[in-house]
Amino acid sequence: MRRHLISAADLSRDDALLILDTADELAKISERSIKKLPTLRGRTVVNLFFEDSTRTRISFEAAAKRLSADVINFSAKGSSVSKGESLKDTALTLEAMGADAVVIRHGASGAPHRLAGWVRGSVVNAGDGTHEHPTQALLDAFTMRRRLGSLDGRRVTIVGDVLHSRVARSNVLLLATLGAEVTLVAPPTLLPVSVGSWPCAVSYDLDSVLPKSDVVMMLRVQRERMNAAFFPTEREYSRRYGLDRDRVAKMHDDAIVMHPGPMNRGMEIAAEVADSPRSTIVEQVANGVTTRMAVLYLLLGGANLGGEDQ
């Protein structure tokens, strides 16, 4: 039985809660002076990154090492991929080396799904194109749960470049599974055509949604994926969809501000908001290691999570 984590949609409510509860237990270990567990000793985890990454790659590496796994970091730059090697040949090379798990980030949507058909180990999607990023959604849910308790009935507002955001898609799917009410706020040009089929509401007016929100998650405007003008100017975007001090004042006292990073300070989020007590941005980075430890622990430890069993 092969076990993969490719999409947040593959996780049932029980699967998601199992990961979050396991992360809660592993968080206690992260507070100790010696943070290692021998759980995955002798297992090999390959970080296969075809796109630039700081937080996600380091987070997965730290997670695997804290579970005592052997970690191989693969970067497309400086590898045979730059000579024209295909994803399949790279996968077969990793398979020959005995990889127990492959963590893949790729610019093409669907690459982890293809990879899962070529290797015997577990495949974890660390972001594919504009499709999904399930472990980011899990760490966001973990962060919300630690701050707010149960997510049932909580109102989560996701603001910004939804069109190019794999984080938004995974968060909408996972948070709906966990009972939260999600609202997307963005200019019409930055919403996907298929958004009507997502389990969420849509608004174009940030100010009307803020007072009702328990969580406001800001998304980065992904200029590197844009091949057209999606809004007039950065100043105009920031004025209508940026989170500044005046907008934060409209939120209720217990509401929190999130951002998956990296941030464009001064555009989608003001520096003073990003550094305020409401902000969970640094917590999200710390919780990312714990949550990814839980995913690797459960996948390689034999729990049958969502994904393809082939």
Stockholm file with secondary structure:
# STOCKHOLM 1.0

chainA/1-310         MRRHLISAADLSRDDALLILDTADELAKISERSIKKLPTLRGRTVVNLFFEDSTRTRISFEAAAKRLSADVINFSAKGSSVSKGESLKDTALTLEAMGADAVVIRHGASGAPHRLAGWVRGSVVNAGDGTHEHPTQALLDAFTMRRRLGSLDGRRVTIVGDVLHSRVARSNVLLLATLGAEVTLVAPPTLLPVSVGSWPCAVSYDLDSVLPKSDVVMMLRVQRERMNAAFFPTEREYSRRYGLDRDRVAKMHDDAIVMHPGPMNRGMEIAAEVADSPRSTIVEQVANGVTTRMAVLYLLLGGANLGGEDQ
#=GR chainA/1-310 SS CCCCBCCGGGCCHHHHHHHHHHHHHHHHHHTSSSCCCCTTTTCEEEEEESSCCSHHHHHHHHHHHHTTCEEEEEESTTSGGGGTCCHHHHHHHHHHTTCSEEEEEESSTTHHHHHHTTCSSEEEEEEETTTBCHHHHHHHHHHHHHHHSCCTTCEEEEESCCTTCHHHHHHHHHHHHTTCEEEEECCGGGSCGGGGGSSSEEESCHHHHGGGCSEEEECCCCGGGCCSCCSSCHHHHHHHHCBCHHHHTTSCTTCEEECCSCCCBTTTBCHHHHTSTTBCHHHHHHHHHHHHHHHHHHHHTTCCCSSCCC
#=GC SS_cons         CCCCBCCGGGCCHHHHHHHHHHHHHHHHHHTSSSCCCCTTTTCEEEEEESSCCSHHHHHHHHHHHHTTCEEEEEESTTSGGGGTCCHHHHHHHHHHTTCSEEEEEESSTTHHHHHHTTCSSEEEEEEETTTBCHHHHHHHHHHHHHHHSCCTTCEEEEESCCTTCHHHHHHHHHHHHTTCEEEEECCGGGSCGGGGGSSSEEESCHHHHGGGCSEEEECCCCGGGCCSCCSSCHHHHHHHHCBCHHHHTTSCTTCEEECCSCCCBTTTBCHHHHTSTTBCHHHHHHHHHHHHHHHHHHHHTTCCCSSCCC
//
